[in-house]
Amino acid sequence: MQEEERGNKMEREFGWRDPELPEVIQMLQHQFPSVQSNAAAYLQHLCFGDNKIKAEIRRLGGIQLLVDLLDHRMAEVHRSACGALRNLVYGKANDDNKIAFKNCGGIPALVRLLRKTTDVEVKELVTGVLWNLSSCDALKMPIIQDALAVLTNSVIIPHSAWDSSPHQEDRKLQLHTSQVLRNATGCLSPWVPPPPAPSRLRVTTRGSQSLRRRPAGGPVARLTGWWR
């Protein structure tokens, strides 16, 4: 899963100067959601392709504050926080950030958000963060343990069976849906877990039966072929 650069209003809010990194991180705790969202989006912009900035954000406690925003009530804050976190944990050079994210309770926070959100862009971002995390060997089993059930029942099963539609809005929704499914299967498919893991794939009767009914050759078949 790639990084993404995002513009925002933070520079205009400071007017004549760019905000210092500690100031931006502090704004993640601001009372106004719009300021929190802009601060997170600005962090996403700052750390794009810059591993030194990513490490500094971790050192200043930014990862914990971004994880806290995953439980916010507003979807716009979720989008900005997930966008920043996706960049912060992108690439093998940032495994320290991935471990810090896990130690902040980040994986369960992503699971909670994925379970409750109805926003397809948020789903795409959450699964993108999980895909980036999955490149760290130490996090593969924690992701299986915490996220497999919701990925299977909330993403893989419902999103692998959508039909084509001639309507513009439906096509936009399907674009997000295909990316969500790609992210979810991307973070799970490389793994060959130890013996206890396959039983977790049968989290619900509906889930395991639905997976078995998928035609061979698709993303779900590639994901589940090793445990059948």
N, C-alpha and C positions, 0 to 999 in steps of 0.2 A: 504494500500500500504506500503510495507516494505522499510526500509532503505537499502542502498547498499554501500559497501566499495569499493573504487577504488584506485589502485596504480597509480603513475605518476612520472614525472621526477624532481619534485621540489627538493627532497632531493639531487639528484645527481648534480643539478645546484648549490646548496650551498656547495657541497663537504664535508667539514670537520664538518659541524654543521647543525642542523635542523633550518630552518628559524623561527623567532618569529612570532606569530600570526599577530601583526600589519603590519609586513613586507609583509606577504602573502596577506593581505587585500589590502595593497597599490598596490601590483602588479596587482590587478584586473583592474587598470587604466593604465597599461603599454602600450606603443605604439605598441608593437608587439603582434599580436593575439595569437601566440604560448605561450607566457608568461602568458597572461590573462587566456588561457585555462588551463595551468598547475596549475596556482594559484587556480582557481576554483575547479579543480579536487583534489588538495591538501586539500582544505577546506572540500570537501566532505569526504575525508579520515579522517581528524582530528575530525570532529564532529560525525562520525559514533558511535552511542550508547553513546555519551557523552553530556548530557544535559547542563553541565556547559560550555563547549566549545561553544555550540549552543547559549547560552545566551550571552557569551562574544563576539561572532561574531556579534550579533545584537547590542550590546552596542558600538562596534567599527565602526558601519555603514556598515558592510559587506552585509547585506541584500539589502540595496539600491543599492550598486554597482553591486551585482549579478543581480538584476532586470534590471539595465541599460544594462547589457550584453545580455538580451533577444532580444534587438533590434540590436545586432551586425550583420554584413553582413555574418559571417562565421558559418557554421553548427557545426563545432567542438567546437567553443566557446559556442554555444547554448547547446550542449550536456553536457559540463562540468558545465555550470552555472545551468542548470536544475537539474543535478545530485546533486549539492551542495544544491540547494534550496529544493529539495525533502527530503533530510536528515534533513535540518534545520527546516522544518515544520512537521516532523513526530512525532506523538504521542500526547496525551492529555496534557502531561507535557509541551509541547512547544506551547501552545495557544498564548502566548505573541509574539512568532515569527510569528505566522500566522497573528495576528492583525497587526504587524509591516509590514509584507509583503503586506497586503491589503492597508495599509496607504502609502506605497511606490508606489502605482499604479501597483502592481504586477499582479492582476487578468486581467486587460485590456492588460498588456504586454504579458501575456500568451496567451490571445485570439488572439492578433495580430500575434504572432509567429505561433500558431496552424493554423491560417487562411492562412498564406503565405508559410509555410514550405512544402517541398515535401519529406523530410527525415523521414522515418518511425520510426527510433530510437528517433528522436526529438519528434515526435508525442507521442510516448510511454512515454517519460520523462515528457512532458508537461501535459498529462492527469494524470500521476502519481502524479505530484505536486498538481493538482486540487483535486485528490482523498484524498491526505493527508490533504489539507486545509478543505475539506468538513466535517471533524470530529469536527470542531469548530462551535458551533451553531450560533455564530454571523456572520459567513461567508456564511451560507447556501443560504440566499436570494441574497446577492451580487453575488455569483457564478451563480445562476439562471438568474439573471438580465443581467450579462455581458457575460456569457459563454454558455448559453443554446443553442442559435441559432447555433453557430459554432460547438458545440459538436454534435448537431442533424444532421446538414447538411454536416459536414466535417468528422465525425467519425461514428456515430451510423448508419446512413442510408447506406453510401457506404461500411462500414466495416462489416456489419452484414449479407452480402449476398455473401461473397466470396466462391468459390468452391474449393474442394480438388484438388491437382495437384501432379503428380508423380515426377515433376522436383525438384531438390535439392534447387535451388534458390527460386523457388516459395514456397516451404515449409518453408524456412527461412522467407520469406516475410509474410506468413500466421501466423507464430509464433508471429511476431511483431504485426500483424493485430489483432489477437485474444487478445493479451495483451492490445492493445490500446482500443479495444471495452470493455474489462473487466474493465479497469480503468475508462472509460467514464461512463459506467452504474453504476460502483461502487460509483462514486461521486454524482450521481443523484438519484439512486433508493431508498435510505432510506427516502427521503423527502416526506412529505405531505404538500405542500405549501398552503398558504391562497388562497381564491377565485381568485384574479387577476392572479395568476401564470399559470393556465391552458391555458389561452389565449396566453401566450408566447410560449407554446409548438406548437402552430399553426403559427409559424413564417413565413413559406411559405406554399403555397398550396401543392407543391411537397413534402415538409417535412411531413406534417400531413397525407397526403394520403399514402405516403410510409410506415409510421409507422403503419398505420391501416392494411396494407396488410401483415404484418409480421405474421407468424404462431404463435399460442398460445404456451406458455411454454418456449420460448427463452428469452434471456436477454432483448431484446427490449420490449417483451410482459410484462415481469415483471416490467420494468421501467415505461411503459405507462398505465398499467392496471387500475390504480386508477383514471385516468382522462377521460377514454373513456365514 
